[in-house]
């Protein structure tokens, strides 16, 4: 897939470049898509790690205190994580499409990263989300008898989700688009 394009500034032709040197004809380059994907994924990983450390710190709380904290953070973290997750997934999908069309070696790591995002999304939908909704109905003054078991289940699922997101970021960060032998 070798083509030439002309670089123009106004009506002046300023030079030519090869496709393999990064010249694009009106489409996003795989490297640009990878940069956006890494940024969005890094923000999401930062949020996930922050929540993980907050959850580890909350393990010292008694039932009523834990429930009060979870209910207080639910309103803020839910929309914040959604605002970070949706663009990150969209950016990785764009990267997969762009790198596939370009025949870029970034395609395979991007596809793996997308798979890890799907795993993180499934963990959220199947475990963390339903537990979040359940915890909203709990009474902070009188938590259910199994509150610690539910907390542990949520935290283990969140740790697995965080590992998947860190893995996705690693795939996006370690993929090399400029070396045809990589990927």
Backbone as CSV, one residue per row, in Angstrom:
resi,resn,N_x,N_y,N_z,CA_x,CA_y,CA_z,C_x,C_y,C_z
1,UNK,0.833,-1.163,0.000,0.000,0.000,0.000,0.886,1.237,0.000
2,UNK,1.504,1.518,-1.111,2.376,2.664,-1.235,1.701,3.670,-2.148
3,UNK,1.558,4.880,-1.696,0.984,5.919,-2.531,1.665,7.227,-2.227
4,UNK,1.543,8.135,-3.115,2.111,9.461,-2.910,0.974,10.448,-2.726
5,UNK,1.237,11.427,-1.914,0.288,12.512,-1.804,1.082,13.801,-1.833
6,UNK,0.430,14.849,-2.158,1.085,16.142,-2.259,0.699,16.986,-1.058
7,UNK,1.688,17.541,-0.418,1.442,18.449,0.692,1.270,19.847,0.133
8,UNK,0.187,20.478,0.457,-0.073,21.811,-0.068,-0.323,22.775,1.075
9,UNK,0.128,23.968,0.884,-0.179,25.043,1.810,-0.794,26.132,0.941
10,UNK,-2.097,26.291,1.060,-2.783,27.205,0.161,-2.712,26.636,-1.242
11,UNK,-2.269,27.409,-2.200,-2.154,26.925,-3.572,-0.736,26.477,-3.887
12,UNK,0.170,26.575,-2.925,1.574,26.209,-3.133,1.797,24.748,-2.767
13,UNK,2.405,24.013,-3.657,2.785,22.639,-3.355,4.102,22.692,-2.584
14,UNK,4.121,22.089,-1.397,5.307,22.179,-0.548,6.117,20.898,-0.535
15,UNK,5.639,19.829,-1.146,6.421,18.599,-1.173,5.548,17.383,-1.305
16,UNK,6.168,16.240,-1.292,5.451,14.966,-1.351,5.946,14.083,-0.226
17,UNK,5.189,13.063,0.063,5.616,12.094,1.070,5.064,10.739,0.698
18,UNK,5.667,9.716,1.241,5.223,8.346,1.015,4.190,7.992,2.080
19,UNK,3.309,7.076,1.761,2.296,6.630,2.722,2.946,6.060,3.968
20,UNK,4.019,5.320,3.780,4.680,4.694,4.922,5.372,5.704,5.821
21,UNK,5.521,6.939,5.354,6.157,7.969,6.170,5.121,8.756,6.951
22,UNK,3.879,8.339,6.902,2.854,8.971,7.720,1.968,9.929,6.962
23,UNK,2.068,10.017,5.655,1.212,10.905,4.885,-0.189,10.327,4.866
24,UNK,-1.156,11.129,5.151,-2.532,10.661,5.185,-3.368,11.439,4.186
25,UNK,-4.367,10.807,3.640,-5.251,11.461,2.690,-6.621,11.628,3.326
26,UNK,-6.733,12.555,4.241,-8.015,12.886,4.825,-8.499,11.926,5.901
27,UNK,-7.717,10.966,6.320,-8.144,10.062,7.367,-7.175,10.139,8.534
28,UNK,-7.646,9.685,9.682,-6.819,9.694,10.881,-5.726,8.641,10.747
29,UNK,-4.516,8.985,11.131,-3.431,8.005,11.098,-3.568,7.044,12.267
30,UNK,-3.012,5.870,12.097,-3.031,4.885,13.171,-2.293,5.416,14.394
31,UNK,-1.224,6.186,14.176,-0.466,6.730,15.311,-1.287,7.764,16.081
32,UNK,-2.033,8.597,15.386,-2.900,9.573,16.058,-3.977,8.847,16.849
33,UNK,-4.591,7.843,16.222,-5.624,7.069,16.910,-5.040,6.363,18.126
34,UNK,-3.809,5.857,18.002,-3.163,5.181,19.137,-2.881,6.157,20.265
35,UNK,-2.448,7.361,19.922,-2.177,8.379,20.948,-3.445,8.754,21.701
36,UNK,-4.539,8.956,20.969,-5.816,9.298,21.609,-6.287,8.123,22.472
37,UNK,-6.156,6.909,21.958,-6.557,5.717,22.718,-5.760,5.581,24.005
38,UNK,-4.441,5.794,23.906,-3.592,5.706,25.110,-3.991,6.749,26.136
39,UNK,-4.238,7.966,25.691,-4.623,9.028,26.625,-5.934,8.684,27.324
40,UNK,-6.948,8.312,26.551,-8.242,7.980,27.145,-8.135,6.785,28.084
41,UNK,-7.381,5.786,27.670,-7.213,4.590,28.492,-6.426,4.914,29.764
42,UNK,-5.416,5.770,29.653,-4.623,6.143,30.831,-5.482,6.874,31.857
43,UNK,-6.372,7.738,31.395,-7.283,8.432,32.314,-8.162,7.408,33.026
44,UNK,-8.706,6.468,32.259,-9.572,5.446,32.846,-8.809,4.563,33.833
45,UNK,-7.592,4.198,33.500,-6.771,3.393,34.414,-6.492,4.183,35.694
46,UNK,-6.220,5.467,35.554,-6.004,6.300,36.741,-7.211,6.316,37.658
47,UNK,-8.388,6.420,37.071,-9.624,6.395,37.868,-9.780,5.028,38.542
48,UNK,-9.581,3.956,37.767,-9.754,2.603,38.318,-8.776,2.335,39.456
49,UNK,-7.524,2.768,39.292,-6.544,2.576,40.358,-6.885,3.402,41.597
50,UNK,-7.379,4.607,41.383,-7.794,5.448,42.507,-8.919,4.780,43.287
51,UNK,-9.918,4.278,42.563,-11.031,3.587,43.219,-10.520,2.347,43.945
52,UNK,-9.598,1.624,43.336,-9.047,0.431,43.970,-8.388,0.781,45.307
53,UNK,-7.588,1.835,45.324,-6.925,2.227,46.573,-7.922,2.762,47.598
54,UNK,-8.940,3.488,47.145,-9.987,3.946,48.065,-10.725,2.747,48.677
55,UNK,-11.002,1.765,47.850,-11.685,0.569,48.350,-10.811,-0.201,49.342
56,UNK,-9.513,-0.283,49.060,-8.624,-0.955,50.010,-8.601,-0.217,51.342
57,UNK,-8.593,1.109,51.286,-8.612,1.900,52.521,-9.927,1.725,53.263
58,UNK,-11.026,1.552,52.522,-12.338,1.433,53.169,-12.542,0.084,53.848
59,UNK,-11.650,-0.847,53.652,-11.792,-2.162,54.279,-11.715,-2.070,55.808
60,UNK,-11.155,-0.987,56.309,-11.053,-0.816,57.767,-12.334,-0.265,58.389
61,UNK,-13.279,0.125,57.539,-14.516,0.713,58.040,-15.483,-0.361,58.529
62,UNK,-16.320,0.006,59.489,-17.389,-0.894,59.904,-18.523,-0.804,58.877
63,UNK,-19.517,-1.659,59.002,-20.612,-1.739,58.037,-21.311,-0.413,57.774
64,UNK,-21.803,0.265,58.811,-22.506,1.527,58.564,-21.623,2.583,57.879
65,UNK,-20.379,2.672,58.280,-19.473,3.656,57.652,-19.192,3.301,56.204
66,UNK,-18.970,2.007,55.923,-18.698,1.580,54.554,-19.890,1.892,53.651
67,UNK,-21.077,1.557,54.096,-22.278,1.799,53.284,-22.454,3.298,53.042
68,UNK,-22.227,4.118,54.060,-22.369,5.570,53.888,-21.381,6.097,52.847
69,UNK,-20.147,5.613,52.890,-19.140,6.050,51.917,-19.518,5.598,50.512
70,UNK,-19.906,4.340,50.352,-20.275,3.811,49.029,-21.453,4.586,48.445
71,UNK,-22.429,4.875,49.270,-23.589,5.604,48.768,-23.232,7.043,48.413
72,UNK,-22.324,7.643,49.160,-21.907,9.017,48.866,-21.103,9.091,47.569
73,UNK,-20.249,8.109,47.338,-19.412,8.165,46.135,-20.146,7.704,44.885
74,UNK,-21.216,6.948,45.029,-21.918,6.390,43.880,-22.370,7.469,42.900
75,UNK,-22.957,8.535,43.391,-23.465,9.590,42.518,-22.382,10.276,41.711
76,UNK,-21.197,10.399,42.266,-20.104,11.073,41.565,-19.333,10.133,40.645
77,UNK,-18.975,8.973,41.168,-18.137,8.072,40.387,-18.862,7.461,39.197
78,UNK,-20.156,7.224,39.314,-20.884,6.570,38.232,-20.807,7.368,36.942
79,UNK,-21.171,8.630,36.984,-21.129,9.429,35.749,-19.696,9.705,35.327
80,UNK,-18.798,9.896,36.300,-17.408,10.201,35.983,-16.739,9.034,35.249
81,UNK,-16.975,7.824,35.727,-16.395,6.652,35.076,-17.024,6.450,33.699
82,UNK,-18.321,6.691,33.576,-18.967,6.572,32.264,-18.393,7.587,31.277
83,UNK,-18.153,8.813,31.754,-17.586,9.850,30.895,-16.176,9.465,30.444
84,UNK,-15.453,8.726,31.248,-14.107,8.280,30.866,-14.151,6.996,30.036
85,UNK,-15.064,6.078,30.369,-15.097,4.771,29.709,-15.567,4.864,28.257
86,UNK,-16.631,5.613,28.020,-17.200,5.677,26.669,-16.205,6.234,25.649
87,UNK,-15.546,7.379,25.904,-14.571,7.850,24.919,-13.366,6.917,24.771
88,UNK,-12.972,6.258,25.855,-11.839,5.335,25.767,-12.174,4.160,24.854
89,UNK,-13.355,3.583,25.028,-13.766,2.480,24.165,-13.892,2.962,22.727
90,UNK,-14.511,4.118,22.538,-14.662,4.662,21.181,-13.304,4.880,20.526
91,UNK,-12.351,5.406,21.276,-11.015,5.658,20.729,-10.330,4.354,20.340
92,UNK,-10.499,3.310,21.142,-9.875,2.027,20.818,-10.561,1.396,19.602
93,UNK,-11.874,1.530,19.498,-12.583,1.020,18.310,-12.069,1.730,17.059
94,UNK,-11.928,3.056,17.133,-11.394,3.808,15.991,-9.987,3.320,15.661
95,UNK,-9.170,3.108,16.686,-7.811,2.617,16.455,-7.821,1.256,15.759
96,UNK,-8.684,0.364,16.197,-8.769,-0.957,15.568,-9.127,-0.814,14.096
97,UNK,-10.119,0.012,13.795,-10.554,0.191,12.403,-9.459,0.841,11.568
98,UNK,-8.889,1.940,12.079,-7.866,2.674,11.326,-6.619,1.812,11.114
99,UNK,-6.175,1.120,12.148,-4.960,0.310,12.009,-5.203,-0.893,11.105
100,UNK,-6.403,-1.436,11.123,-6.721,-2.546,10.222,-6.702,-2.074,8.775
101,UNK,-7.348,-0.950,8.510,-7.378,-0.402,7.142,-5.985,-0.051,6.641
102,UNK,-5.119,0.417,7.551,-3.772,0.828,7.157,-2.803,-0.352,7.100
103,UNK,-3.256,-1.519,7.526,-2.345,-2.659,7.581,-1.239,-2.447,8.596
104,UNK,-1.539,-1.687,9.639,-0.549,-1.321,10.647,-0.289,-2.478,11.613
105,UNK,0.949,-2.606,12.069,1.251,-3.617,13.084,0.599,-3.306,14.434
106,UNK,0.014,-2.143,14.556,-0.690,-1.770,15.793,-2.034,-2.499,15.884
107,UNK,-2.510,-3.033,14.759,-3.844,-3.655,14.733,-4.004,-4.739,15.788
108,UNK,-3.089,-5.691,15.830,-3.231,-6.821,16.757,-3.245,-6.372,18.222
109,UNK,-2.284,-5.536,18.673,-2.363,-5.076,20.065,-3.623,-4.240,20.339
110,UNK,-4.069,-3.477,19.341,-5.294,-2.683,19.515,-6.503,-3.600,19.669
111,UNK,-6.532,-4.672,18.907,-7.634,-5.628,19.000,-7.632,-6.324,20.367
112,UNK,-6.448,-6.658,20.854,-6.345,-7.250,22.192,-6.817,-6.244,23.241
113,UNK,-6.400,-4.984,23.094,-6.843,-3.936,24.031,-8.364,-3.816,24.008
114,UNK,-8.957,-3.862,22.819,-10.416,-3.791,22.716,-11.059,-4.979,23.422
115,UNK,-10.482,-6.166,23.259,-10.992,-7.340,23.964,-10.930,-7.173,25.472
116,UNK,-9.860,-6.564,25.956,-9.732,-6.310,27.398,-10.751,-5.273,27.871
117,UNK,-11.050,-4.295,27.024,-12.113,-3.338,27.351,-13.466,-4.038,27.431
118,UNK,-13.701,-4.955,26.517,-14.960,-5.710,26.544,-15.054,-6.507,27.847
119,UNK,-13.957,-7.142,28.246,-13.942,-7.878,29.515,-14.245,-6.943,30.681
120,UNK,-13.605,-5.773,30.705,-13.860,-4.801,31.778,-15.327,-4.364,31.774
121,UNK,-15.874,-4.149,30.589,-17.281,-3.758,30.493,-18.214,-4.855,30.973
122,UNK,-17.891,-6.099,30.639,-18.709,-7.225,31.103,-18.652,-7.370,32.622
123,UNK,-17.471,-7.213,33.191,-17.346,-7.278,34.653,-18.206,-6.198,35.298
124,UNK,-18.179,-5.005,34.704,-19.003,-3.910,35.222,-20.480,-4.258,35.138
125,UNK,-20.913,-4.747,33.978,-22.335,-5.026,33.761,-22.849,-6.205,34.580
126,UNK,-21.994,-7.214,34.771,-22.447,-8.436,35.427,-22.243,-8.401,36.943
127,UNK,-21.180,-7.748,37.405,-20.877,-7.794,38.842,-20.990,-6.416,39.494
128,UNK,-20.122,-5.493,39.109,-20.040,-4.219,39.824,-21.316,-3.385,39.733
129,UNK,-21.879,-3.267,38.549,-23.096,-2.462,38.384,-24.248,-2.949,39.234
130,UNK,-24.588,-4.240,39.154,-25.678,-4.733,39.997,-25.414,-4.570,41.498
131,UNK,-24.173,-4.746,41.919,-23.863,-4.544,43.340,-24.022,-3.070,43.695
132,UNK,-23.602,-2.166,42.815,-23.787,-0.733,43.077,-25.259,-0.421,43.308
133,UNK,-26.107,-0.941,42.441,-27.546,-0.689,42.560,-28.075,-1.283,43.860
134,UNK,-27.635,-2.497,44.186,-28.057,-3.143,45.433,-27.642,-2.295,46.643
135,UNK,-26.415,-1.785,46.641,-25.922,-1.021,47.789,-26.672,0.295,47.982
136,UNK,-27.227,0.835,46.919,-28.013,2.064,47.053,-29.251,1.860,47.917
137,UNK,-29.765,0.643,47.952,-30.973,0.377,48.745,-30.657,0.006,50.196
138,UNK,-29.396,-0.143,50.516,-29.017,-0.502,51.875,-29.217,0.674,52.822
139,UNK,-29.484,0.355,54.062,-29.548,1.363,55.112,-28.158,1.479,55.740
140,UNK,-27.634,2.701,55.757,-26.313,2.901,56.365,-26.353,2.617,57.865
141,UNK,-27.496,2.845,58.495,-27.612,2.588,59.937,-27.724,1.094,60.245
142,UNK,-28.243,0.323,59.271,-28.437,-1.098,59.503,-28.116,-1.882,58.224
143,UNK,-26.821,-2.026,57.895,-26.462,-2.743,56.670,-26.855,-4.218,56.756
144,UNK,-27.002,-4.865,55.614,-27.340,-6.298,55.654,-26.225,-7.105,56.324
145,UNK,-26.597,-8.266,56.811,-25.639,-9.109,57.536,-24.454,-9.515,56.650
146,UNK,-24.683,-9.645,55.346,-23.608,-10.097,54.452,-22.913,-8.940,53.721
147,UNK,-22.965,-7.735,54.281,-22.388,-6.561,53.604,-20.904,-6.754,53.294
148,UNK,-20.150,-7.400,54.193,-18.707,-7.587,53.981,-18.455,-8.562,52.828
149,UNK,-19.281,-9.598,52.702,-19.139,-10.540,51.595,-19.424,-9.839,50.268
150,UNK,-20.451,-9.020,50.222,-20.801,-8.275,49.012,-19.682,-7.284,48.675
151,UNK,-19.164,-6.600,49.698,-18.041,-5.676,49.499,-16.845,-6.405,48.886
152,UNK,-16.510,-7.567,49.458,-15.366,-8.335,48.956,-15.572,-8.757,47.502
153,UNK,-16.785,-9.176,47.179,-17.102,-9.580,45.805,-16.938,-8.391,44.853
154,UNK,-17.432,-7.213,45.252,-17.304,-6.010,44.427,-15.828,-5.657,44.238
155,UNK,-15.068,-5.722,45.328,-13.660,-5.338,45.261,-12.841,-6.308,44.415
156,UNK,-13.110,-7.585,44.501,-12.404,-8.551,43.648,-12.734,-8.321,42.177
157,UNK,-13.998,-8.073,41.884,-14.394,-7.804,40.501,-13.756,-6.503,40.014
158,UNK,-13.705,-5.504,40.878,-13.081,-4.239,40.477,-11.581,-4.429,40.240
159,UNK,-10.946,-5.251,41.065,-9.515,-5.521,40.859,-9.303,-6.213,39.511
160,UNK,-10.153,-7.176,39.170,-10.044,-7.855,37.873,-10.288,-6.871,36.733
161,UNK,-11.260,-6.003,36.887,-11.559,-4.981,35.879,-10.367,-4.047,35.718
162,UNK,-9.754,-3.670,36.812,-8.590,-2.780,36.765,-7.414,-3.460,36.068
163,UNK,-7.208,-4.740,36.346,-6.138,-5.488,35.676,-6.393,-5.514,34.165
164,UNK,-7.635,-5.719,33.764,-7.964,-5.733,32.332,-7.663,-4.373,31.698
165,UNK,-8.007,-3.296,32.392,-7.752,-1.958,31.853,-6.259,-1.646,31.803
166,UNK,-5.519,-2.056,32.815,-4.062,-1.868,32.794,-3.463,-2.672,31.638
167,UNK,-3.971,-3.879,31.418,-3.513,-4.683,30.291,-3.805,-4.011,28.957
168,UNK,-4.976,-3.398,28.839,-5.321,-2.675,27.609,-4.362,-1.511,27.392
169,UNK,-4.070,-0.774,28.452,-3.133,0.343,28.334,-1.739,-0.162,27.949
170,UNK,-1.326,-1.281,28.509,-0.027,-1.852,28.153,0.012,-2.222,26.667
171,UNK,-1.053,-2.828,26.179,-1.107,-3.177,24.743,-0.995,-1.930,23.878
172,UNK,-1.715,-0.893,24.255,-1.699,0.342,23.468,-0.352,1.048,23.571
173,UNK,0.300,0.930,24.695,1.566,1.626,24.911,2.761,0.891,24.319
174,UNK,2.722,-0.421,24.335,3.862,-1.199,23.867,3.829,-1.462,22.368
175,UNK,2.659,-1.293,21.753,2.547,-1.514,20.307,3.378,-0.475,19.575
176,UNK,4.106,-0.938,18.577,4.949,-0.033,17.795,4.405,0.009,16.378
177,UNK,3.992,1.183,15.947,3.432,1.331,14.614,4.433,1.641,13.551
178,UNK,5.667,2.000,13.921,6.643,2.417,12.922,7.560,1.289,12.485
179,UNK,7.457,0.134,13.098,8.317,-1.004,12.763,7.460,-2.122,12.189
180,UNK,7.584,-2.408,10.891,6.749,-3.436,10.277,6.910,-4.810,10.912
181,UNK,8.000,-5.058,11.613,8.214,-6.365,12.219,7.552,-6.484,13.570
182,UNK,7.046,-5.356,14.139,6.442,-5.416,15.467,4.960,-5.665,15.348
183,UNK,4.305,-5.834,16.519,2.859,-5.980,16.576,2.500,-7.380,16.681
